[in-house]
């Protein structure tokens, strides 16, 4: 278990919560002057740049590859690329976005462990060299389509302490990993790296310790079988600091830095930050369209919900919800506008008891997994995205 040093504690105390008050002030001013039309995600370009700089400072020697899925807006990608950030992708559409921006193929890693034949062929044509795998079948598929590819094995590690665990759908356990390695040796595939994922919005710093230590053990086993490890991919899960319980990127970087001390200098170390780079740059604005009391419980209906950008507004992530109204605080259940009963965001949300239709709700820290996860289900619009 990780024991926080005095220096780490000082880092945590001095950067307890990512300050987004300036973004919220700017957003309120813009909405007041232009009026509200529909759910809107505002993204601060200056904050994007600051977040990239902060991550790079906290993770010296670690190459950041932005997880495009967290916010594929072209303006976001362009800004991060200008700050020296590379990328990781999960689909052909994400790859094409990056190539259109002029991102070199060698700066793009394909980290989705399961890829279609068509996507693999197109990625090969476009010069992508590195691909994640976590099964024998995927190794065989890549060997059939692009035998010259370089692979990195996604291993399963603890996701304890993360808001959204990811260790069920992907990640090879010890037995499966051994079989993947053996198949790569048999097929003479270039299995050259290890990757893992600690879980989305991870608050448990020891998960990174476990991942790096496991990777070192796998490197030894790979070398014994004649493979040449040269990549350690720390994956994603780097959190946004919305409250003092979240470890800062500086604290995480200090722990990772100590663990990397025993990793060979010939190993390229990269990471796949998504939320950490974009969440605090974003502020979502949505409007109250109705209220109700059902069995004594206050309900607040918004013009955006689970289907239209607020997939993560739930009890796992604890996003702050802000209103301009003043009044006695009450517990509200927040729901979206659709007719689907799944469109319920969060329960027991403290907000003023005098909220009414037409009021605006501000949701800071929502620059990741909002507009890109929205649909037009039931005819409701996806949020517009405005760079500020």
Secondary structure as the mmCIF struct_conf table of DSSP 4:
data_model
#
loop_
_struct_conf.conf_type_id
_struct_conf.id
_struct_conf.beg_label_comp_id
_struct_conf.beg_label_asym_id
_struct_conf.beg_label_seq_id
_struct_conf.end_label_comp_id
_struct_conf.end_label_asym_id
_struct_conf.end_label_seq_id
HELX_RH_AL_P HELX_RH_AL_P1 UNK A 6 UNK A 14
TURN_TY1_P TURN_TY1_P1 UNK A 15 UNK A 15
BEND BEND1 UNK A 16 UNK A 17
HELX_RH_AL_P HELX_RH_AL_P2 UNK A 21 UNK A 34
BEND BEND2 UNK A 38 UNK A 38
STRN STRN1 UNK A 40 UNK A 43
HELX_RH_AL_P HELX_RH_AL_P3 UNK A 45 UNK A 58
TURN_TY1_P TURN_TY1_P2 UNK A 59 UNK A 61
STRN STRN2 UNK A 63 UNK A 67
HELX_RH_3T_P HELX_RH_3T_P1 UNK A 68 UNK A 70
HELX_RH_AL_P HELX_RH_AL_P4 UNK A 74 UNK A 82
TURN_TY1_P TURN_TY1_P3 UNK A 83 UNK A 84
STRN STRN3 UNK A 86 UNK A 89
BEND BEND3 UNK A 90 UNK A 91
HELX_RH_AL_P HELX_RH_AL_P5 UNK A 92 UNK A 100
TURN_TY1_P TURN_TY1_P4 UNK A 101 UNK A 102
HELX_RH_3T_P HELX_RH_3T_P2 UNK A 105 UNK A 107
STRN STRN4 UNK A 108 UNK A 110
BEND BEND4 UNK A 113 UNK A 113
HELX_RH_AL_P HELX_RH_AL_P6 UNK A 117 UNK A 125
TURN_TY1_P TURN_TY1_P5 UNK A 126 UNK A 127
STRN STRN5 UNK A 130 UNK A 133
BEND BEND5 UNK A 135 UNK A 135
HELX_RH_AL_P HELX_RH_AL_P7 UNK A 136 UNK A 145
TURN_TY1_P TURN_TY1_P6 UNK A 147 UNK A 148
STRN STRN6 UNK A 150 UNK A 154
STRN STRN7 UNK A 155 UNK A 155
TURN_TY1_P TURN_TY1_P7 UNK A 160 UNK A 161
STRN STRN8 UNK A 162 UNK A 164
TURN_TY1_P TURN_TY1_P8 UNK A 167 UNK A 169
BEND BEND6 UNK A 170 UNK A 170
STRN STRN9 UNK A 172 UNK A 172
HELX_RH_AL_P HELX_RH_AL_P8 UNK A 174 UNK A 187
TURN_TY1_P TURN_TY1_P9 UNK A 188 UNK A 188
STRN STRN10 UNK A 190 UNK A 195
STRN STRN11 UNK A 200 UNK A 202
TURN_TY1_P TURN_TY1_P10 UNK A 205 UNK A 205
HELX_RH_AL_P HELX_RH_AL_P9 UNK A 206 UNK A 224
TURN_TY1_P TURN_TY1_P11 UNK A 225 UNK A 226
STRN STRN12 UNK A 231 UNK A 233
BEND BEND7 UNK A 236 UNK A 236
HELX_LH_PP_P HELX_LH_PP_P1 UNK A 238 UNK A 240
BEND BEND8 UNK A 242 UNK A 243
TURN_TY1_P TURN_TY1_P12 UNK A 244 UNK A 245
BEND BEND9 UNK A 246 UNK A 246
HELX_LH_PP_P HELX_LH_PP_P2 UNK A 247 UNK A 248
HELX_RH_AL_P HELX_RH_AL_P10 UNK A 249 UNK A 259
HELX_RH_3T_P HELX_RH_3T_P3 UNK A 260 UNK A 262
BEND BEND10 UNK A 263 UNK A 263
TURN_TY1_P TURN_TY1_P13 UNK A 265 UNK A 266
BEND BEND11 UNK A 267 UNK A 267
STRN STRN13 UNK A 268 UNK A 271
BEND BEND12 UNK A 274 UNK A 274
HELX_RH_AL_P HELX_RH_AL_P11 UNK A 275 UNK A 278
HELX_RH_3T_P HELX_RH_3T_P4 UNK A 279 UNK A 281
STRN STRN14 UNK A 282 UNK A 294
TURN_TY1_P TURN_TY1_P14 UNK A 295 UNK A 296
STRN STRN15 UNK A 297 UNK A 302
BEND BEND13 UNK A 303 UNK A 303
HELX_RH_3T_P HELX_RH_3T_P5 UNK A 306 UNK A 308
TURN_TY1_P TURN_TY1_P15 UNK A 309 UNK A 309
TURN_TY1_P TURN_TY1_P16 UNK A 311 UNK A 312
BEND BEND14 UNK A 314 UNK A 314
TURN_TY1_P TURN_TY1_P17 UNK A 315 UNK A 317
STRN STRN16 UNK A 322 UNK A 323
BEND BEND15 UNK A 324 UNK A 324
BEND BEND16 UNK A 327 UNK A 327
STRN STRN17 UNK A 329 UNK A 335
BEND BEND17 UNK A 337 UNK A 339
TURN_TY1_P TURN_TY1_P18 UNK A 341 UNK A 342
STRN STRN18 UNK A 344 UNK A 352
TURN_TY1_P TURN_TY1_P19 UNK A 353 UNK A 354
TURN_TY1_P TURN_TY1_P20 UNK A 357 UNK A 358
STRN STRN19 UNK A 360 UNK A 364
TURN_TY1_P TURN_TY1_P21 UNK A 365 UNK A 365
BEND BEND18 UNK A 368 UNK A 370
HELX_RH_3T_P HELX_RH_3T_P6 UNK A 371 UNK A 373
HELX_RH_3T_P HELX_RH_3T_P7 UNK A 377 UNK A 379
HELX_LH_PP_P HELX_LH_PP_P3 UNK A 380 UNK A 383
STRN STRN20 UNK A 384 UNK A 387
#
